[in-house]
Amino acid sequence: MAKADRLERLDIRRAELEGEYRDALIAALRVTADGRWGLFDHQKDRVAKARAAPVIETLSELADEIDDMRATLGLEPFDLHQDFMAVRGPAAADAVGEPKQARAWLDRLGAPAD
């Protein structure tokens, strides 16, 4: 019974952390949608990359903790973080800009751009 209680508490904490991750990602996406580049790391701009680094670090730390919990619970890895990280990095010359991409992500998450 103690193990079941511990797993239930872990699952509740996992859900809370996933909510924190989503909220942090939405906040960062809103800043990007307003015109601040760097979150998606599409340009070779050191200043923008440095400005986005703390956000990326926070998201990655949360995702690592979530993935550890999901592994303990026998769940699949945290897709939202994997999907987000997959779209970061250099983009093709004809790719949409970061603000437009951020608005698309906000739509995907069902969050208004504010």
C-alpha positions as CSV (number, residue, x, y, z in Angstrom):
1,M,0.0,0.0,0.0
2,A,2.9,2.4,0.8
3,K,4.3,1.9,-2.7
4,A,0.9,2.7,-4.3
5,D,0.7,5.9,-2.2
6,R,4.2,6.9,-3.2
7,L,3.5,6.3,-6.9
8,E,0.3,8.3,-6.6
9,R,2.1,11.2,-5.0
10,L,4.8,11.0,-7.7
11,D,2.1,11.1,-10.4
12,I,0.5,14.1,-8.9
13,R,3.9,15.8,-8.7
14,R,4.6,14.9,-12.3
15,A,1.4,16.5,-13.4
16,E,2.2,19.6,-11.4
17,L,5.7,19.8,-13.1
18,E,4.2,19.3,-16.5
19,G,1.9,22.3,-15.8
20,E,4.9,24.4,-14.7
21,Y,6.7,23.4,-17.8
22,R,3.8,24.3,-20.0
23,D,3.3,27.7,-18.2
24,A,7.0,28.5,-18.6
25,L,7.0,27.6,-22.3
26,I,3.9,29.7,-22.9
27,A,5.5,32.7,-21.2
28,A,8.6,32.3,-23.3
29,L,6.6,31.8,-26.5
30,R,4.6,35.0,-25.7
31,V,7.8,37.0,-25.4
32,T,9.0,35.6,-28.7
33,A,5.6,36.2,-30.4
34,D,6.0,39.8,-29.4
35,G,9.2,40.0,-31.4
36,R,12.1,38.9,-29.3
37,W,14.2,36.4,-31.1
38,G,16.4,33.7,-29.6
39,L,14.0,31.1,-28.2
40,F,14.1,28.9,-31.3
41,D,17.8,29.7,-31.9
42,H,17.3,30.2,-35.6
43,Q,20.0,32.9,-36.0
44,K,23.6,33.0,-35.1
45,D,23.0,35.8,-32.7
46,R,25.1,35.3,-29.5
47,V,23.1,38.0,-27.6
48,A,19.8,36.5,-28.4
49,K,21.1,33.0,-27.6
50,A,22.4,34.2,-24.3
51,R,19.2,35.9,-23.5
52,A,17.2,32.7,-24.2
53,A,19.7,30.4,-22.4
54,P,18.2,30.7,-18.9
55,V,14.7,29.8,-20.3
56,I,16.0,26.8,-22.2
57,E,18.0,25.7,-19.1
58,T,14.9,25.9,-16.9
59,L,12.7,24.0,-19.5
60,S,15.4,21.3,-19.9
61,E,15.8,20.9,-16.1
62,L,12.0,20.6,-15.7
63,A,11.8,18.1,-18.6
64,D,14.6,16.0,-17.2
65,E,12.8,15.7,-13.8
66,I,9.5,15.0,-15.6
67,D,11.1,12.3,-17.7
68,D,12.6,10.7,-14.6
69,M,9.2,10.6,-13.0
70,R,7.6,9.3,-16.1
71,A,10.2,6.5,-16.3
72,T,9.5,5.5,-12.7
73,L,5.7,5.5,-13.5
74,G,6.2,3.5,-16.7
75,L,5.0,6.3,-18.9
76,E,6.3,7.5,-22.2
77,P,8.9,10.4,-22.3
78,F,7.6,14.0,-22.1
79,D,6.7,14.7,-25.7
80,L,6.1,18.5,-25.4
81,H,9.8,19.1,-24.5
82,Q,11.1,16.7,-27.2
83,D,8.9,18.4,-29.8
84,F,10.0,21.9,-28.8
85,M,13.7,21.0,-28.8
86,A,13.3,19.4,-32.2
87,V,12.3,22.7,-33.8
88,R,15.2,24.7,-32.3
89,G,18.3,25.4,-34.2
90,P,19.3,26.8,-37.6
91,A,16.3,27.2,-40.0
92,A,16.1,27.3,-43.7
93,A,16.2,30.7,-45.3
94,D,12.6,30.5,-46.3
95,A,11.4,29.3,-42.9
96,V,8.9,31.4,-40.9
97,G,10.4,33.8,-38.4
98,E,10.6,33.0,-34.7
99,P,7.6,35.3,-33.8
100,K,5.4,33.6,-36.2
101,Q,6.6,30.2,-35.1
102,A,5.9,31.2,-31.5
103,R,2.3,32.2,-32.4
104,A,1.8,28.8,-34.1
105,W,3.1,27.1,-30.9
106,L,0.8,29.2,-28.8
107,D,-2.1,28.1,-31.0
108,R,-1.0,24.5,-30.7
109,L,-1.0,24.8,-26.9
110,G,-4.4,26.6,-26.9
111,A,-2.9,29.6,-25.3
112,P,-3.8,33.2,-26.4
113,A,-0.8,35.3,-27.6
114,D,-1.9,38.1,-25.2
